[in-house]
Amino acid sequence: MSLTVQQTEALYSLYPSIKTTNGTVAYDENGAEVAYDINSVNAKVAENEQSSQSVKTSAQAKLAALGLTADEIAHLIGA
């Protein structure tokens, strides 16, 4: 099993001493294993996803307020 890209990004954000991962094992700059809390990592992933969705929703609303159609908005934001 390996960490997802989102989990790896969250891991680096939460634990700055972690410099690399292999599967689910994290290492510092000296190659020493670093313990981490996967529940905290998953919570950070969920937080990041919610933030991303909020930004997308805000962008859609702003584009609609400018008079763009739903198709135009979907094309611009890649929906």
N, C-alpha and C positions, 0 to 999 in steps of 0.2 A: 504494500500500500504506500502511496505517496501523497504528499500534500497537494492540493489544487493550487493553481496560480494565485487565486484570491487568498487562500490560506497563507501561502508563502509571503505575499505582499503584506498581509496583516501581521504575520510573524515578525518580519523585519521592522515594521512600524512599532510594534509593541516591545520588541526586544532588540534594541540597537546593537547590542554586543554580538548578536548572531550575524555571521557573515556568509554562511553557506548552509545548504541542507542536502541530505541524501536520503531519499524516501521520507520518513517522518523524523529523522534524527537531525538535530541542528548543531552547528559547530561555530565556535568563535574564531577570531583571526589566527589563533595559535593551534587550531585543530582540535581543541578540547570540546567535548560534548557539552551542550548547554540545555538544561532542563527548561521546559516551558509548559504552560497550562493550555491544552487544546481547547478547553471551553472558552477561555478568554480570546483565543484566536478566532474561534467560530463566532463569538459575539461581535468581534471587530469586523469580520466579514459581513455579518448581517447589518451592522451599522453602516458600513461602506455602501452596501447595496441599497439601503434605504435612502442614504444621502444622494446616491446616483439617481435613484428614481425621482426624488424630490426635485433635483436639478432638471431632469428631463420634463417633468410635469410643468415646472415653471417656464421652461423654454417653449413648450407647446402653447401655453397660455399667452405668452408674450407674442409669439408668431401669429396666433389667432387674432389677438388684439390689433395687430398690424394689417389684418385683412386677408391673410393667406388662407387658402382652402385646406381641408383636412388632407387631401392628397399631396398638396405642396409641402405641408408640414411633415408628413410621413417621409417624403422624398428627402427633405433637408436633414432630418434627424436619423434617418436610416431605419425607420420603423416598418 
